Amino acid sequence: MTDPALDAARAAHAARELRWLLLSPPLLDTASGAHPAVVQRFSDAERQAIAAWLDELDRCPEPLWRFVHPSRPSEAAADVRWRAPSPRLGRRAERLMEFFLREGPTHRLVAANVALRSAPQGERNTRTTLGEIDFLLQDAQGRRWQWELAVKFYLCTASGARAEPADFIGPDRIDSLATKLHKMFDRQLRHTPPEPWDAQAWTPAACTRGRLFYRWGDTVPLTPGVAVDHLRGGWIERERLGEIPDADQPIWQSVARSDWMAPPLAHGALPAQTLADIGRAIDERAISPSHPNPTATLVVRLDADAARGTPGREPLFIVSPV
């Protein structure tokens, strides 16, 4: 039996994630010629229409929740948190965007997750998957677009006034902004739609959202190809946590990877802690054989602004030794 209050909190969280996905600034520079393909950015008129639509969705977000989570797990377990287990972040972002393209006011979905397959010559029953196209869509002016969605979070390792894409690495240290740019512009956005959409012309565009994190206390460097207004955060080594203002105050919360787009609020979520408490939990996981040692843990500071619906400060990654 479901809890109506719990369901409402989950649905409201999904609506917050969708608002973040649609109205956050692009991660990459949208200027003409900055990248080999167009970088998507909504126009001012589109943003106004989307914001009004999101306001209406906030009043009844349950259809969005049901779309993002089409099958709901049992809630009989005693340790169920305030939300049900979510799909991985990238997949949930795709579901959120698909809901917007199906139901939103400015664009019309033509197809989603279009598989690209090839059949070796003479082997009609053997097909190789080459990849997929995230979205084919039309805008209000009838222009046809081919979107590749990327939601990414990278830590800047550069020191000085200038950085390059290779200086931005993923929190798991196996991905970088440079490799993502290569994959997106040199491979994914070069795909052409298969039948029955191949008879029409589609403009490829990178739909990018995310946040770049800079070493705590350092000046933010200039990075070619990155949007000037991109979302930012900080990162700091585990042993330097005591340097953070109010580190000893119970106003911090660690954030699960699945919640990086829109971290849950303190109200009704996990209890807030001090950074020392979070640091000790990181240390305990590091020596526990049953838990992999995370290389970076995202935390947010929760203060009076959280009561109004957003974390009060930029998020912070705590980086552990390899």
ZIFENHU-V34200 format. One record per pair of residues at least 24 apart in sequence whose C-alpha atoms are under 10 Angstrom apart, sorted by sequence separation. I is the first residue (numbers start at 1). GAP is how many residues later the second one is. If there is no record, write none. Layout:
BEGIN
I,GAP  I,GAP
END
This chain:
BEGIN
23,24  68,24  111,24  112,24  152,24  153,24  216,24  249,24  250,24  251,24  252,24  253,24  254,24  275,24  294,24  295,24  296,24  22,25  23,25  68,25  110,25  111,25  112,25  152,25  181,25  248,25  249,25  250,25  252,25  253,25  294,25  295,25  296,25  68,26  69,26  109,26  110,26  111,26  217,26  247,26  248,26  249,26  250,26  252,26  275,26  294,26  295,26  296,26  23,27  68,27  109,27  110,27  216,27  217,27  247,27  248,27  249,27  250,27  274,27  293,27  294,27  295,27  22,28  23,28  67,28  68,28  108,28  109,28  110,28  152,28  216,28  246,28  247,28  248,28  272,28  273,28  293,28  294,28  22,29  67,29  68,29  108,29  109,29  246,29  247,29  248,29  272,29  273,29  293,29  65,30  68,30  107,30  108,30  109,30  150,30  247,30  272,30  19,31  23,31  64,31  65,31  67,31  68,31  107,31  108,31  244,31  272,31  19,32  22,32  64,32  67,32  106,32  107,32  108,32  106,33  107,33  242,33  19,34  65,34  101,34  105,34  106,34  107,34  108,34  110,34  112,34  150,34  241,34  242,34  266,34  286,34  19,35  64,35  101,35  102,35  105,35  106,35  107,35  109,35  110,35  111,35  112,35  113,35  149,35  177,35  241,35  263,35  265,35  266,35  267,35  286,35  18,36  19,36  63,36  64,36  98,36  101,36  107,36  108,36  109,36  110,36  148,36  263,36  264,36  265,36  266,36  282,36  97,37  98,37  101,37  107,37  148,37  238,37  241,37  263,37  265,37  266,37  282,37  283,37  16,38  19,38  97,38  101,38  107,38  238,38  241,38  260,38  265,38  282,38  15,39  18,39  19,39  64,39  259,39  260,39  267,39  279,39  15,40  94,40  148,40  238,40  239,40  257,40  266,40  267,40  278,40  94,41  147,41  148,41  238,41  256,41  257,41  265,41  266,41  279,41  15,42  16,42  147,42  170,42  171,42  238,42  255,42  256,42  264,42  265,42  267,42  15,43  146,43  169,43  170,43  254,43  255,43  256,43  265,43  266,43  275,43  14,44  15,44  168,44  169,44  181,44  238,44  254,44  255,44  265,44  266,44  12,45  13,45  15,45  16,45  146,45  168,45  238,45  253,45  254,45  255,45  264,45  265,45  266,45  12,46  15,46  18,46  54,46  146,46  168,46  253,46  254,46  264,46  265,46  11,47  12,47  14,47  15,47  53,47  57,47  146,47  252,47  253,47  254,47  263,47  264,47  12,48  13,48  14,48  252,48  253,48  262,48  263,48  11,49  12,49  15,49  177,49  211,49  251,49  252,49  253,49  262,49  11,50  12,50  14,50  15,50  50,50  53,50  54,50  210,50  211,50  251,50  252,50  10,51  11,51  14,51  53,51  54,51  210,51  250,51  251,51  252,51  8,52  9,52  10,52  11,52  12,52  13,52  14,52  53,52  97,52  209,52  249,52  250,52  251,52  263,52  8,53  9,53  11,53  12,53  52,53  53,53  250,53  251,53  8,54  11,54  14,54  50,54  51,54  94,54  134,54  247,54  7,55  10,55  11,55  14,55  49,55  50,55  94,55  133,55  134,55  146,55  147,55  159,55  168,55  246,55  260,55  49,56  50,56  93,56  94,56  131,56  132,56  133,56  144,56  145,56  146,56  147,56  148,56  149,56  150,56  151,56  152,56  153,56  154,56  155,56  156,56  157,56  158,56  159,56  167,56  8,57  11,57  49,57  93,57  94,57  131,57  133,57  136,57  144,57  145,57  146,57  147,57  148,57  149,57  150,57  151,57  152,57  153,57  154,57  155,57  156,57  157,57  158,57  161,57  162,57  163,57  164,57  7,58  93,58  130,58  133,58  143,58  144,58  145,58  146,58  147,58  148,58  149,58  150,58  151,58  152,58  153,58  154,58  155,58  156,58  157,58  160,58  161,58  162,58  163,58  164,58  165,58  238,58  46,59  47,59  90,59  132,59  133,59  143,59  144,59  145,59  146,59  147,59  148,59  149,59  150,59  151,59  152,59  153,59  154,59  155,59  156,59  159,59  160,59  161,59  162,59  163,59  164,59  165,59  237,59  238,59  252,59  46,60  90,60  91,60  131,60  132,60  133,60  143,60  144,60  145,60  146,60  147,60  148,60  149,60  150,60  151,60  152,60  153,60  154,60  155,60  158,60  159,60  160,60  161,60  162,60  163,60  164,60  165,60  236,60  255,60  45,61  46,61  90,61  130,61  132,61  133,61  136,61  146,61  147,61  159,61  160,61  161,61  162,61  163,61  164,61  165,61  235,61  254,61  89,62  90,62  158,62  159,62  160,62  161,62  162,62  164,62  235,62  253,62  254,62  255,62  89,63  158,63  235,63  252,63  254,63  42,64  138,64  156,64  171,64  234,64  235,64  254,64  137,65  156,65  233,65  136,66  137,66  136,67  233,67  136,68  135,69  13,70  133,71  2,72  3,72  10,72  11,72  21,72  1,73  2,73  9,73  10,73  21,73  1,74  2,74  9,74  10,74  18,74  22,74  1,75  6,75  7,75  8,75  17,75  18,75  21,75  22,75  116,75  6,76  7,76  17,76  21,76  116,76  118,76  5,77  6,77  7,77  18,77  19,77  116,77  117,77  155,77  241,77  6,78  14,78  18,78  22,78  115,78  116,78  153,78  154,78  155,78  156,78  157,78  240,78  241,78  17,79  18,79  114,79  115,79  116,79  153,79  154,79  155,79  156,79  238,79  239,79  240,79  114,80  153,80  155,80  233,80  234,80  235,80  236,80  237,80  238,80  239,80  15,81  18,81  233,81  234,81  235,81  236,81  237,81  238,81  239,81  14,82  18,82  232,82  233,82  234,82  235,82  236,82  237,82  238,82  239,82  231,83  232,83  233,83  234,83  235,83  236,83  237,83  238,83  232,84  233,84  234,84  235,84  236,84  237,84  111,86  110,87  46,93  46,94  216,100  213,101  215,101  216,101  213,102  214,102  215,102  213,103  214,103  211,104  213,104  40,105  40,107  153,107  39,108  40,108  152,108  153,108  38,109  39,109  40,109  151,109  152,109  151,110  93,116  172,122  173,122  27,123  171,123  172,123  173,123  26,124  27,124  171,124  172,124  26,125  27,125  170,125  171,125  172,125  27,126  170,126  171,126  171,127  21,130  155,141  36,145  35,146  171,146  37,147  38,147  171,147  172,147  36,148  37,148  171,148  36,149  37,149  173,149  35,150  36,150  38,151  37,152  28,153  36,153  37,153  155,162  40,164  41,164  155,164  38,165  39,165  40,165  41,165  37,166  38,166  39,166  40,166  41,166  92,166  37,167  38,167  39,167  40,167  41,167  36,168  37,168  38,168  39,168  40,168  89,168  90,168  93,168  36,169  37,169  38,169  39,169  40,169  88,169  89,169  36,170  88,170  89,170  35,171  87,171  88,171  89,171  90,171  86,172  89,172  85,173  86,173  30,176  28,178  30,178  27,179  28,179  29,179  26,180  27,180  28,180  26,181  27,181  28,181  83,181  26,182  27,182  28,182  82,182  25,183  26,183  27,183  24,184  25,184  26,184  27,184  22,185  24,185  25,185  26,185  27,185  21,186  23,186  24,186  25,186  82,186  83,186  21,187  22,187  24,187  81,187  82,187  21,188  39,188  81,188  82,188  20,189  21,189  35,189  81,189  20,190  34,190  35,190  34,191  35,191  33,192  34,192  34,193  29,194  31,194  29,195  30,195  28,196  29,196  30,196  31,196  28,197  29,197  30,197  27,198  28,198  29,198  30,198  27,199  28,199  29,199  26,200  27,200  28,200  29,200  26,201  27,201  28,201  29,201  25,202  26,202  27,202  28,202  25,203  26,203  27,203  25,204  26,204  27,204  24,205  25,205  26,205  27,205  24,206  25,206  24,207  21,240  20,241  21,241  17,242  19,242  20,242  17,243  18,243  19,243  17,244  18,244  16,245  17,245  13,246  16,246  17,246  15,247  16,247  17,247  14,248  16,248  13,249  13,250  13,251  13,252  10,254  9,255  9,259  9,260  6,262  16,293  16,294
END
